[in-house]
Amino acid sequence: MNTRTRTLLAVTGVLALAAAAVIYVGVARNPGTASAGTSGAVTLTGPRLLFRSTADADRGHVSSVATADPGGPRAVSTVTCSRVHAAGGTGICLRPETGLTTYQLAVLDGGLTVTQEIPLVGVPNRARVSPDGRRLGWTVFVSGDSYNGGRFSTRAGILDLTTGDVEATLEDFAVTVDGAPYRAVDVNFWGVTFTRRPDRFYATMSTGSHRYLVEGDVKARTVKTLRDNVECPSLSPDETRVAYKAAIDGDPVKGWRISVLDLATGAVTPLGETRSVDDQPAWLDDRTVAYALPRSPAHSDVWAVAADGTGDPRLLIPEAESPAALP
């Protein structure tokens, strides 16, 4: 990250909130598809499934349900997010700034108290926390890139809570494509997913007509391509596989098929969900993948399917999106 970016973030970026978020348990709307809330606060302890509710009045309250009863009573907090994720006792919340038309990243502790805020230039799209809760990754939509004819592009960044370092965009990293150094004005990144190694991550990089799975090293500030036609990767808990959305026939206009890539063998397994899924999958455990499907422009449901390609998809959490398993 260059000096100018660091200075801008230092001046306008990380702000501590004086007041903790007040948690309550709400009653979800549309009782036919989403059950009423339970007593107690939403926290980042499990076994629970965390998600963004699309059932409540304002749509977007951070909520949770018991892992053993995902369709049952839900706890609903006052914290609202456009995207949410959590792991290792840390949460990430991408949300609009109050009273403004801009957005911010809010870091949440185990009780959903906001501990830091960072301004985002762009509309929130994806969010992830590393397994140890120390690194946060995000993706936003931006417009105005000259090479893109004014259409939306993406920016992906990483925050290290241990050091306080912020990589505002992965576009500053050195890129290797098929083993050779690569530079192009149309490089975009999105869908960060973290390994347990402190500096390593996976993401999608697009350039030209390609959408590559890349492996990145934050310390070295490098990324290298691993495979084409991989979008929104999600690393399995055992770190042997990546769940992702694959463009049908390599053409995103035709939609996406949720698939799983074996990192050791390169084998790809299309999953039992045959509907087009435009989401970053989330692993519930080493055997199950979850994802959101819209039922209308403002409402979504979280579905689950076996990661080995067998079985049919099942409705997991009605009126929900951005799922995260809290062990």
Rosetta silent file (secondary structure, phi, psi, omega in degrees, C-alpha in Angstrom):
SEQUENCE: MNTRTRTLLAVTGVLALAAAAVIYVGVARNPGTASAGTSGAVTLTGPRLLFRSTADADRGHVSSVATADPGGPRAVSTVTCSRVHAAGGTGICLRPETGLTTYQLAVLDGGLTVTQEIPLVGVPNRARVSPDGRRLGWTVFVSGDSYNGGRFSTRAGILDLTTGDVEATLEDFAVTVDGAPYRAVDVNFWGVTFTRRPDRFYATMSTGSHRYLVEGDVKARTVKTLRDNVECPSLSPDETRVAYKAAIDGDPVKGWRISVLDLATGAVTPLGETRSVDDQPAWLDDRTVAYALPRSPAHSDVWAVAADGTGDPRLLIPEAESPAALP
SCORE:     score description
SCORE:     0.000 S_00000001
   1 L     0.000  133.626 -176.082    0.000    0.000    0.000 S_00000001
   2 L   -77.694  167.138 -175.507    1.460    3.402   -0.952 S_00000001
   3 H   -62.099  -39.279 -178.834    2.102    6.254    1.497 S_00000001
   4 H   -62.602  -41.656  179.062   -0.784    8.342    0.209 S_00000001
   5 H   -65.660  -43.384  178.908   -3.238    5.481    0.778 S_00000001
   6 H   -60.555  -41.876 -179.406   -1.893    4.826    4.281 S_00000001
   7 H   -64.511  -43.854  179.713   -2.219    8.508    5.163 S_00000001
   8 H   -60.522  -44.051 -179.801   -5.774    8.705    3.877 S_00000001
   9 H   -67.841  -35.857 -179.852   -6.779    5.654    5.867 S_00000001
  10 H   -66.172  -36.898 -176.754   -5.034    6.916    8.989 S_00000001
  11 H   -80.049  -41.845 -171.731   -6.843   10.247    8.840 S_00000001
  12 H  -109.681   -5.427 -165.601  -10.294    9.117    7.755 S_00000001
  13 L   -90.600  -86.983 -163.006  -10.330    5.431    8.457 S_00000001
  14 L   -82.334  111.832 -177.120  -10.220    3.482   11.686 S_00000001
  15 L  -120.713  129.899  175.863  -12.558    5.017   14.275 S_00000001
  16 L   -84.081  136.321  176.252  -13.417    3.508   17.645 S_00000001
  17 L   -87.595  137.178 -179.413  -17.066    3.724   18.647 S_00000001
  18 L   -77.566  -30.589 -175.617  -17.736    4.951   22.172 S_00000001
  19 L  -106.817  142.337  175.950  -21.028    3.131   22.546 S_00000001
  20 L   -79.864  153.672  175.970  -21.619   -0.591   22.265 S_00000001
  21 L   -70.029  134.422  178.452  -24.325   -1.927   19.998 S_00000001
  22 L   -87.590  125.065 -175.451  -27.506   -2.655   21.932 S_00000001
  23 L  -100.703  137.543  173.442  -28.726   -6.147   21.201 S_00000001
  24 L  -136.965  166.766  174.959  -32.315   -7.218   21.264 S_00000001
  25 L  -107.624  120.327 -175.345  -34.287  -10.211   20.159 S_00000001
  26 L  -102.705 -179.955  175.283  -36.817   -9.315   17.520 S_00000001
  27 L  -112.949  122.117 -177.180  -39.716  -10.976   15.808 S_00000001
  28 L   -71.719  144.253  174.425  -39.154  -11.798   12.151 S_00000001
  29 L   -74.607  175.904 -179.021  -41.762  -10.719    9.611 S_00000001
  30 L    51.673   61.427 -173.847  -43.451  -13.203    7.278 S_00000001
  31 L   -59.634  -16.848  178.217  -44.035  -15.770   10.059 S_00000001
  32 L   -69.945  -20.691 -177.087  -45.008  -18.366    7.497 S_00000001
  33 L  -122.769  -14.594  178.940  -41.413  -18.566    6.289 S_00000001
  34 L  -140.699  127.841 -171.727  -39.286  -17.238    9.168 S_00000001
  35 L   -80.809  165.856 -178.084  -39.951  -18.000   12.824 S_00000001
  36 L   -69.249  162.076 -178.088  -40.131  -15.583   15.745 S_00000001
  37 E   -75.214  167.244  178.042  -37.078  -14.563   17.750 S_00000001
  38 L  -114.448  171.690  178.696  -35.864  -16.098   20.981 S_00000001
  39 L   -79.976  149.943  179.808  -34.631  -14.537   24.196 S_00000001
  40 L   109.579  159.985 -175.661  -30.967  -13.620   24.517 S_00000001
  41 L   -87.848  158.158  171.364  -28.422  -11.603   22.565 S_00000001
  42 L   -81.767  126.154  176.107  -26.766  -12.385   19.238 S_00000001
  43 L  -131.658  175.944 -179.498  -23.112  -13.258   19.790 S_00000001
  44 L   -99.428   28.857  175.129  -20.350  -14.846   17.754 S_00000001
  45 L  -106.679  151.691 -176.397  -20.278  -18.027   19.809 S_00000001
  46 L  -115.712 -167.890    2.866  -21.731  -21.307   18.641 S_00000001
  47 L   -78.625  112.033  179.883  -22.917  -23.739   17.731 S_00000001
  48 E  -140.966  162.877  170.466  -24.959  -21.200   15.760 S_00000001
  49 E  -112.800  119.432  178.656  -25.432  -20.061   12.183 S_00000001
  50 E   -90.840  147.568  179.069  -24.963  -16.328   11.711 S_00000001
  51 E  -163.893  170.495  173.408  -26.657  -14.532    8.821 S_00000001
  52 E   -97.411  120.905 -177.788  -28.153  -11.331    7.496 S_00000001
  53 E   -76.620  139.910  170.542  -31.917  -11.372    7.886 S_00000001
  54 L  -112.800   11.475 -177.212  -34.153  -10.402    4.970 S_00000001
  55 L   -99.254  -26.414 -174.100  -37.318  -10.931    7.028 S_00000001
  56 L   -75.298  171.587 -171.233  -37.218   -8.050    9.495 S_00000001
  57 L   -58.058  -43.317 -177.060  -38.741   -4.643    8.902 S_00000001
  58 L   -90.631  -13.291 -177.242  -35.547   -2.931    7.773 S_00000001
  59 L    58.049  112.472  177.485  -34.031   -6.048    6.174 S_00000001
  60 L   126.885    4.423  178.953  -30.424   -6.636    7.056 S_00000001
  61 E   -70.354  135.798  177.145  -30.314   -7.211   10.827 S_00000001
  62 E   -68.645  127.625 -173.460  -27.553   -9.578   11.941 S_00000001
  63 E  -137.418  170.804  176.540  -29.273  -12.704   13.255 S_00000001
  64 E  -151.571  156.799  175.700  -28.523  -16.258   14.291 S_00000001
  65 E  -136.501  160.593  176.703  -30.185  -19.638   14.675 S_00000001
  66 E   -67.253  136.194  178.903  -29.181  -22.878   16.350 S_00000001
  67 L   -57.545  -36.222 -178.522  -27.113  -25.093   14.060 S_00000001
  68 L   -76.234  -13.943 -178.203  -29.284  -28.052   15.033 S_00000001
  69 L  -142.702   65.577 -172.952  -32.497  -26.161   14.163 S_00000001
  70 L   -65.203  -22.362  177.741  -31.703  -23.672   11.363 S_00000001
  71 L   -91.875    2.298 -175.089  -35.352  -23.211   10.442 S_00000001
  72 L   -89.790 -159.726 -176.710  -36.351  -22.599   14.049 S_00000001
  73 L   -56.294  140.155 -178.873  -36.451  -19.542   16.333 S_00000001
  74 E  -118.269  146.870  170.896  -33.943  -16.853   15.484 S_00000001
  75 E   -95.785  135.591 -174.753  -32.226  -14.197   17.561 S_00000001
  76 E  -124.591  128.144 -178.393  -32.180  -10.786   15.854 S_00000001
  77 E   -98.496  172.041  174.932  -29.807   -7.935   16.755 S_00000001
  78 E   -83.136   -9.744 -179.185  -30.009   -4.188   16.176 S_00000001
  79 E   -75.373  127.837  179.787  -26.831   -4.331   14.059 S_00000001
  80 E  -116.222  141.563 -177.052  -27.633   -3.992   10.362 S_00000001
  81 L  -143.459  150.984  169.560  -25.327   -4.914    7.488 S_00000001
  82 L   -81.211  -31.788  172.988  -25.388   -5.208    3.725 S_00000001
  83 E  -144.215  145.722 -179.923  -22.982   -8.148    4.084 S_00000001
  84 E  -143.558  150.372  173.779  -21.830   -9.976    7.209 S_00000001
  85 E  -159.385  159.540  179.747  -19.431  -12.788    8.094 S_00000001
  86 E  -155.595  150.615  173.861  -17.680  -14.023   11.229 S_00000001
  87 E  -167.866  151.830  175.550  -15.002  -16.461   12.400 S_00000001
  88 L    57.986   28.566  178.912  -12.634  -16.769   15.341 S_00000001
  89 L    80.599    7.960  179.950  -14.723  -14.436   17.499 S_00000001
  90 E  -123.264  141.748  176.811  -14.526  -11.538   15.017 S_00000001
  91 E  -119.913  153.761  173.210  -17.204  -10.237   12.681 S_00000001
  92 E  -121.302  133.707 -179.121  -17.148   -8.082    9.568 S_00000001
  93 E  -130.239  115.612  173.953  -20.113   -5.888    8.669 S_00000001
  94 E   -96.772  125.884 -170.558  -20.258   -3.965    5.397 S_00000001
  95 E  -153.877  160.705  173.818  -22.907   -1.248    5.687 S_00000001
  96 E   -69.528  146.593  172.644  -24.000    2.224    4.601 S_00000001
  97 L   -73.644  141.215 -175.916  -22.697    5.098    6.693 S_00000001
  98 L   -60.070  123.912  176.017  -25.485    6.677    8.760 S_00000001
  99 L    75.776    2.273 -177.382  -27.126    9.563    6.934 S_00000001
 100 L  -122.447  170.152  178.079  -24.683    9.343    4.015 S_00000001
 101 L  -102.317   15.028  177.486  -24.592    7.679    0.608 S_00000001
 102 L  -106.117  174.740 -173.775  -21.190    6.114    1.274 S_00000001
 103 E  -125.661  166.295  179.644  -20.309    2.794    2.885 S_00000001
 104 E  -148.637  158.925  171.523  -18.030    1.483    5.604 S_00000001
 105 E  -100.395  125.096  175.721  -16.502   -1.660    7.020 S_00000001
 106 E  -111.250  129.209  176.011  -17.320   -2.213   10.688 S_00000001
 107 E   -90.675  128.996 -177.598  -15.282   -4.669   12.759 S_00000001
 108 E  -110.290  140.151  172.520  -17.412   -6.527   15.311 S_00000001
 109 L   -89.205 -172.220 -174.028  -16.276   -8.223   18.505 S_00000001
 110 L   -63.447  -19.232  177.474  -17.855  -11.335   19.958 S_00000001
 111 L  -103.989   13.771 -178.320  -20.830   -9.394   21.320 S_00000001
 112 L    68.908   18.665  170.287  -21.387   -7.445   18.069 S_00000001
 113 L   -74.158  133.411  178.264  -19.899   -4.268   19.518 S_00000001
 114 E   -77.842  123.081 -177.891  -18.301   -2.210   16.724 S_00000001
 115 E  -106.537  -22.565  178.110  -14.596   -1.739   17.498 S_00000001
 116 E  -149.842  153.480  173.055  -13.361   -0.148   14.266 S_00000001
 117 E  -133.293  139.800  176.650  -14.753    1.527   11.170 S_00000001
 118 E  -132.736  129.676  179.189  -13.075    1.956    7.800 S_00000001
 119 E   -68.039  143.860  177.542  -14.615    3.908    4.902 S_00000001
 120 E  -115.694  133.399  174.764  -15.296    1.960    1.712 S_00000001
 121 L   -97.232   92.967 -178.212  -15.210    3.470   -1.761 S_00000001
 122 L   138.167  170.896 -176.587  -17.868    1.390   -3.469 S_00000001
 123 E   -91.186  127.601 -176.804  -20.983   -0.693   -2.884 S_00000001
 124 E   -57.339  140.151 -177.861  -20.522   -3.756   -0.577 S_00000001
 125 E  -134.625  -49.791  179.745  -20.508   -7.107   -2.318 S_00000001
 126 E  -134.740  153.395  179.602  -18.510   -9.819   -0.461 S_00000001
 127 E  -150.241  139.630  178.412  -17.103  -10.209    3.069 S_00000001
 128 E  -148.976  149.901  173.780  -14.938  -12.796    4.823 S_00000001
 129 E  -121.055  141.098  179.113  -13.058  -13.297    8.110 S_00000001
 130 L   -68.642  157.813 -177.337  -10.058  -15.621    8.467 S_00000001
 131 L   -55.389  -31.385 -179.493  -10.486  -18.741   10.657 S_00000001
 132 L   -88.239   -1.020  177.882   -8.455  -17.148   13.481 S_00000001
 133 L    76.383   10.479 -174.273  -10.480  -13.920   13.348 S_00000001
 134 L   -99.966  -14.779 -178.350   -7.400  -11.768   12.703 S_00000001
 135 E  -128.434  140.040 -179.330   -7.840  -10.903    9.016 S_00000001
 136 E  -123.739  136.679  177.914  -10.809   -9.426    7.206 S_00000001
 137 E  -124.007  146.463 -178.755  -11.408   -9.370    3.459 S_00000001
 138 E  -145.896  159.239  175.558  -13.981   -7.421    1.496 S_00000001
 139 E  -134.175  138.607  175.392  -15.136   -6.684   -2.039 S_00000001
 140 E  -130.451  154.394  170.174  -16.989   -3.616   -3.323 S_00000001
 141 E   -88.008  136.613  175.008  -18.422   -2.575   -6.665 S_00000001
 142 E  -131.106  160.754  177.822  -16.978    0.641   -8.096 S_00000001
 143 L  -129.353  162.882  174.351  -17.675    2.546  -11.298 S_00000001
 144 L   104.786   -3.949  176.694  -15.734    4.882  -13.535 S_00000001
 145 L   -63.700  124.763 -173.432  -12.761    2.748  -14.617 S_00000001
 146 H   -61.067  -35.864 -177.796  -11.925    4.060  -18.077 S_00000001
 147 H   -68.940  -18.403 -173.145  -11.062    0.614  -19.471 S_00000001
 148 H  -102.582   11.452  176.277  -14.495   -0.675  -18.452 S_00000001
 149 L    63.370   26.144  179.078  -16.609    1.877  -20.291 S_00000001
 150 L    82.921   -1.576  178.048  -18.032    3.255  -17.049 S_00000001
 151 L   -77.025  172.651 -178.787  -19.537   -0.105  -16.011 S_00000001
 152 L   -68.764  137.919  169.329  -19.059   -1.578  -12.569 S_00000001
 153 E  -119.422 -177.933  179.120  -15.672   -2.984  -11.595 S_00000001
 154 E  -124.497  154.688  170.826  -14.602   -4.525   -8.282 S_00000001
 155 E  -131.554  135.600  177.303  -12.087   -3.710   -5.557 S_00000001
 156 E  -123.170  138.339 -179.531  -10.949   -6.193   -2.922 S_00000001
 157 E  -136.777  168.631 -178.140   -9.028   -5.332    0.233 S_00000001
 158 E  -137.946  134.589  173.934   -7.634   -6.942    3.383 S_00000001
 159 E  -114.694  129.331  175.317   -7.335   -5.679    6.971 S_00000001
 160 E  -102.426  110.368 -177.320   -4.915   -7.346    9.409 S_00000001
 161 L   -71.437  -22.528 -179.749   -6.179   -6.732   12.948 S_00000001
 162 L   -70.802  -43.107 -177.693   -2.905   -7.938   14.474 S_00000001
 163 L  -101.540  -19.385 -174.296   -0.756   -5.306   12.763 S_00000001
 164 L    81.925    1.581 -178.961   -3.405   -2.763   11.771 S_00000001
 165 L   -71.810  141.310  178.073   -2.156   -2.908    8.170 S_00000001
 166 E  -123.333  125.903  168.567   -4.704   -2.284    5.429 S_00000001
 167 E   -99.696  102.454 -173.470   -4.368   -3.361    1.820 S_00000001
 168 L   -68.298  -27.857  176.884   -6.948   -1.085    0.224 S_00000001
 169 L  -153.732  135.443  177.661   -6.824   -2.929   -3.108 S_00000001
 170 H   -72.848   -7.526  178.980   -5.203   -6.142   -4.284 S_00000001
 171 H   -67.149  -13.638  176.281   -4.604   -4.437   -7.618 S_00000001
 172 H   -82.506   -7.953 -177.688   -1.333   -3.129   -6.130 S_00000001
 173 L   -79.526  152.947  174.181    0.011   -6.702   -5.841 S_00000001
 174 E   -75.455  133.642 -172.807    2.421   -8.216   -8.369 S_00000001
 175 E  -111.261  136.675  172.687    0.575  -10.705  -10.589 S_00000001
 176 E  -121.064  123.337  178.371    1.820  -13.949  -12.140 S_00000001
 177 E  -113.422  121.007 -179.367   -0.335  -15.626  -14.815 S_00000001
 178 L    51.612   39.747  175.385    0.616  -19.167  -15.817 S_00000001
 179 L    84.944   -1.702 -178.372    4.056  -18.661  -14.279 S_00000001
 180 E  -118.648  143.748  176.798    4.889  -15.374  -16.049 S_00000001
 181 E   -56.741  144.435 -173.205    4.733  -11.788  -14.734 S_00000001
 182 E  -142.018  135.986  174.816    1.559  -10.065  -15.897 S_00000001
 183 L  -137.596  136.681  177.263    0.333   -6.481  -16.053 S_00000001
 184 L  -160.340  148.241 -177.261   -2.968   -5.173  -17.471 S_00000001
 185 L   -74.888  -17.388 -174.073   -5.204   -2.188  -16.770 S_00000001
 186 L   -98.435   16.560  179.947   -8.334   -4.336  -16.513 S_00000001
 187 L   -69.314  128.014  176.368   -7.233   -6.526  -13.567 S_00000001
 188 E  -131.460  150.178  177.646   -9.980   -6.864  -10.941 S_00000001
 189 E  -126.660  148.549  171.436  -10.202   -8.908   -7.743 S_00000001
 190 E  -161.236  167.298  173.435  -13.110  -10.169   -5.661 S_00000001
 191 E    66.956   56.073  178.331  -14.211  -12.928   -3.275 S_00000001
 192 E   -69.641  140.159  170.959  -11.307  -13.218   -0.808 S_00000001
 193 E  -139.348  139.623 -169.543  -11.117  -16.399    1.303 S_00000001
 194 E  -103.700  148.831  168.495   -8.409  -17.027    3.895 S_00000001
 195 L   -92.821  175.717  175.937   -6.186  -19.971    4.835 S_00000001
 196 L   -77.578  -14.998  176.495   -4.952  -20.619    8.376 S_00000001
 197 L   -73.084  135.150 -168.945   -1.487  -19.416    7.323 S_00000001
 198 L   -55.974  -32.839 -173.188   -1.134  -15.755    8.396 S_00000001
 199 L  -108.869   -0.166 -171.156   -0.312  -14.283    4.973 S_00000001
 200 E  -103.064  146.244  177.778   -2.095  -16.599    2.543 S_00000001
 201 E  -155.116  166.723  169.666   -5.457  -16.245    0.838 S_00000001
 202 E  -119.725  157.317  178.022   -7.384  -17.185   -2.300 S_00000001
 203 E  -163.294  176.744  171.207   -9.502  -14.890   -4.456 S_00000001
 204 E  -100.771  136.936  171.712  -10.839  -14.369   -7.967 S_00000001
 205 E  -123.501  128.765  176.006   -8.889  -12.239  -10.441 S_00000001
 206 E  -110.661  144.675  173.445  -10.427  -11.204  -13.745 S_00000001
 207 E  -162.377  136.370 -174.883   -8.616   -9.904  -16.779 S_00000001
 208 L    59.553 -127.979  178.838   -9.680  -10.032  -20.405 S_00000001
 209 L  -101.452   12.332 -175.588  -12.174  -12.889  -20.711 S_00000001
 210 E  -105.727  146.452  172.966  -10.665  -14.883  -17.830 S_00000001
 211 E  -130.385   98.019 -171.190  -11.767  -15.227  -14.208 S_00000001
 212 E   -92.915  146.129  159.841   -8.941  -16.983  -12.397 S_00000001
 213 E   -78.114  125.936  178.236   -8.631  -18.590   -9.003 S_00000001
 214 E  -121.238  149.880  171.329   -5.524  -16.961   -7.528 S_00000001
 215 E  -106.470  131.261 -175.628   -3.435  -17.704   -4.473 S_00000001
 216 E  -118.870  155.473  177.034   -2.110  -14.623   -2.717 S_00000001
 217 E  -128.825  109.235 -176.463    0.645  -13.771   -0.261 S_00000001
 218 L   -66.145  -41.200 -178.085    0.037  -10.547    1.692 S_00000001
 219 L   -63.586  -44.101  178.874    3.596  -10.351    3.052 S_00000001
 220 L   -81.573  -15.785 -178.199    5.161  -10.731   -0.406 S_00000001
 221 L    58.257   51.675 -179.262    2.288   -8.740   -1.989 S_00000001
 222 E  -133.224  155.176  168.810    1.937  -11.249   -4.829 S_00000001
 223 E  -136.980  148.179  176.868   -0.805  -13.314   -6.453 S_00000001
 224 E  -135.179  143.709 -178.682   -0.493  -16.226   -8.869 S_00000001
 225 E   -77.361  144.028  177.953   -3.146  -17.897  -11.004 S_00000001
 226 E  -116.613  -37.529 -174.540   -4.140  -21.499  -10.299 S_00000001
 227 E  -161.800  148.843  179.293   -7.162  -22.206  -12.481 S_00000001
 228 L   -89.548  163.285  176.099   -9.550  -20.476  -14.902 S_00000001
 229 L    59.293   46.592  175.716  -13.345  -20.034  -14.556 S_00000001
 230 L  -126.936  120.361  179.507  -13.400  -19.836  -10.743 S_00000001
 231 E  -125.400  144.458  175.335  -15.410  -17.081   -9.048 S_00000001
 232 E    53.343   59.827 -177.987  -16.062  -16.290   -5.387 S_00000001
 233 E   -69.160  153.341  175.497  -13.927  -19.094   -3.875 S_00000001
 234 E  -141.318  118.285 -174.613  -14.498  -20.401   -0.361 S_00000001
 235 E   -79.709  134.105  179.962  -11.868  -22.597    1.290 S_00000001
 236 L   -67.206  156.853  179.544  -13.106  -25.707    3.096 S_00000001
 237 L   -56.517  -34.475  178.333  -12.398  -26.070    6.842 S_00000001
 238 L   -85.120    0.456  174.667   -9.850  -28.817    6.134 S_00000001
 239 L    62.110   25.427  178.008   -8.265  -26.547    3.464 S_00000001
 240 L  -101.261  -16.798 -173.944   -8.251  -29.282    0.831 S_00000001
 241 E  -137.851  159.663  174.739  -11.026  -27.922   -1.414 S_00000001
 242 E  -125.703  124.393  170.866  -12.500  -24.702   -2.726 S_00000001
 243 E   -90.548  143.387 -174.830  -16.225  -24.230   -3.290 S_00000001
 244 E  -161.894  173.238  172.646  -17.008  -21.619   -5.924 S_00000001
 245 E  -104.423  129.480 -179.753  -19.379  -20.543   -8.670 S_00000001
 246 E  -109.322  127.335  177.816  -18.381  -21.609  -12.189 S_00000001
 247 E   -62.405  130.496 -179.348  -19.777  -19.772  -15.207 S_00000001
 248 H   -65.622  125.675 -175.553  -21.846  -22.200  -17.276 S_00000001
 249 H    56.377   25.810  179.741  -19.949  -22.958  -20.501 S_00000001
 250 H    72.969    9.636 -175.022  -17.504  -20.289  -19.329 S_00000001
 251 L  -120.855  107.441 -179.550  -20.105  -17.570  -19.943 S_00000001
 252 H   -58.716  -24.230  178.149  -21.494  -15.672  -16.893 S_00000001
 253 H   -60.584  -28.476 -179.821  -24.462  -14.541  -19.013 S_00000001
 254 H   -84.112   -4.442 -179.313  -25.665  -18.169  -18.846 S_00000001
 255 L   101.361 -174.008 -174.697  -25.454  -18.207  -15.049 S_00000001
 256 E  -130.996  146.947  175.533  -23.286  -20.063  -12.538 S_00000001
 257 E  -114.671  124.351  176.012  -23.042  -23.632  -11.193 S_00000001
 258 E   -66.527  127.902 -176.701  -21.829  -24.170   -7.636 S_00000001
 259 E  -139.149  167.812  177.884  -18.848  -26.535   -7.807 S_00000001
 260 E  -128.220  130.629  178.646  -16.001  -27.816   -5.631 S_00000001
 261 E  -105.552  126.799  172.011  -12.345  -27.956   -6.679 S_00000001
 262 E   -81.814  115.657 -173.483   -9.931  -30.436   -5.092 S_00000001
 263 L   -67.431  -28.093 -178.566   -6.745  -28.393   -4.683 S_00000001
 264 L   -80.385  -42.290 -174.086   -4.451  -31.443   -4.722 S_00000001
 265 L  -100.413  -20.277 -176.205   -5.854  -33.300   -7.730 S_00000001
 266 L    82.481    2.284 -179.483   -7.549  -30.516   -9.687 S_00000001
 267 L   -69.781  138.425  179.449  -10.761  -32.551   -9.863 S_00000001
 268 E  -113.132  131.650  178.971  -13.959  -30.479  -10.136 S_00000001
 269 E  -119.209  107.457  172.376  -17.281  -31.688   -8.723 S_00000001
 270 E   -66.379  136.852 -176.425  -20.465  -29.834   -9.773 S_00000001
 271 L   -88.382  172.929 -173.577  -22.848  -29.872   -6.818 S_00000001
 272 L   -70.521   -9.088  176.924  -26.485  -30.934   -6.701 S_00000001
 273 L   -82.204  114.621 -177.854  -27.752  -27.358   -6.951 S_00000001
 274 L  -101.258   -6.441  173.963  -28.602  -26.751  -10.612 S_00000001
 275 L   -74.301  154.762  178.564  -30.107  -23.282  -10.227 S_00000001
 276 L   -71.317  125.967 -177.546  -27.832  -20.337  -10.996 S_00000001
 277 L  -116.802  112.027  176.783  -26.162  -19.169   -7.783 S_00000001
 278 L  -102.242   74.503 -176.253  -24.616  -15.689   -7.726 S_00000001
 279 L  -155.554  159.798  171.083  -23.061  -15.891   -4.257 S_00000001
 280 L   -88.945  114.756 -176.583  -19.828  -16.729   -2.456 S_00000001
 281 L   -60.946  159.075  175.798  -20.490  -20.169   -0.949 S_00000001
 282 E  -130.009  132.553  178.576  -19.950  -20.804    2.758 S_00000001
 283 E   -82.878  126.770  173.802  -18.864  -24.122    4.249 S_00000001
 284 E   -82.164  -33.470  174.197  -21.017  -25.276    7.168 S_00000001
 285 E  -162.352 -169.098 -177.205  -18.564  -28.134    7.790 S_00000001
 286 L   -72.793   -4.750 -175.605  -16.291  -30.297    5.625 S_00000001
 287 L  -115.331  -12.049 -169.276  -19.311  -31.989    4.035 S_00000001
 288 E  -134.985  137.453  179.153  -21.821  -29.196    3.410 S_00000001
 289 E  -117.223  137.875  178.737  -21.899  -25.951    1.442 S_00000001
 290 E  -118.787  157.890 -176.905  -24.425  -23.131    1.966 S_00000001
 291 E  -165.785  163.220 -179.264  -25.378  -20.209   -0.270 S_00000001
 292 E  -104.027  142.611  172.482  -28.145  -17.636   -0.770 S_00000001
 293 E  -127.952  129.925 -179.602  -30.774  -17.637   -3.495 S_00000001
 294 E   -71.936  141.932  171.793  -33.099  -14.651   -3.989 S_00000001
 295 E  -103.768  -17.862  175.519  -36.836  -15.174   -3.805 S_00000001
 296 E  -162.956  174.222 -178.575  -37.479  -11.510   -4.758 S_00000001
 297 L   -56.406  -29.087 -175.398  -35.348   -8.351   -5.119 S_00000001
 298 L  -110.921   -3.597 -174.322  -35.362   -7.753   -1.339 S_00000001
 299 E  -129.371  141.107  179.481  -35.701  -11.283    0.068 S_00000001
 300 E  -138.543  163.715  172.498  -33.431  -14.341   -0.014 S_00000001
 301 E  -126.999  148.922  174.235  -33.188  -17.824    1.477 S_00000001
 302 E   -96.327  127.575  178.713  -30.112  -19.776    2.486 S_00000001
 303 E  -113.052  162.844  178.256  -29.864  -23.230    0.972 S_00000001
 304 E  -136.537  151.124  179.951  -27.441  -26.104    1.626 S_00000001
 305 E  -150.934  152.242  179.838  -26.135  -28.971   -0.488 S_00000001
 306 E   -64.571  141.395 -176.996  -23.647  -31.818   -0.051 S_00000001
 307 L   -80.841   -5.974 -179.165  -20.086  -30.941   -1.048 S_00000001
 308 L   -98.391    6.547  177.299  -19.473  -34.295   -2.774 S_00000001
 309 L    89.365   -2.995 -179.580  -22.008  -33.730   -5.555 S_00000001
 310 L   -93.381  163.126  171.977  -24.630  -36.117   -4.163 S_00000001
 311 L    74.908  174.379 -179.863  -28.171  -35.368   -3.025 S_00000001
 312 L  -104.758  155.517  175.274  -30.521  -32.477   -3.622 S_00000001
 313 L   -66.752  151.528  178.162  -30.324  -28.938   -2.214 S_00000001
 314 E  -131.728  146.282  175.687  -32.396  -28.203    0.891 S_00000001
 315 E   -68.332  123.498 -176.825  -33.780  -25.006    2.336 S_00000001
 316 E  -100.638  -57.311 -179.808  -31.640  -24.220    5.379 S_00000001
 317 E  -132.042  113.132  176.629  -32.653  -20.752    6.644 S_00000001
 318 L   -70.794  151.448  177.850  -35.657  -18.918    5.185 S_00000001
 319 L    53.592   60.407 -176.180  -35.409  -15.144    4.752 S_00000001
 320 E  -157.263  160.178  171.091  -31.622  -15.031    5.074 S_00000001
 321 E  -158.519  178.048 -177.214  -28.315  -14.465    3.269 S_00000001
 322 E    52.293   55.743 -178.137  -24.570  -14.119    4.108 S_00000001
 323 E   -74.896  148.816  174.047  -24.441  -17.333    6.185 S_00000001
 324 E  -147.119  129.469  178.874  -21.506  -18.155    8.467 S_00000001
 325 E   -82.972  126.924  176.556  -21.100  -21.239   10.669 S_00000001
 326 E  -106.982  104.778 -176.371  -20.073  -20.471   14.259 S_00000001
 327 L   -69.175    0.000    0.000  -18.604  -23.657   15.781 S_00000001
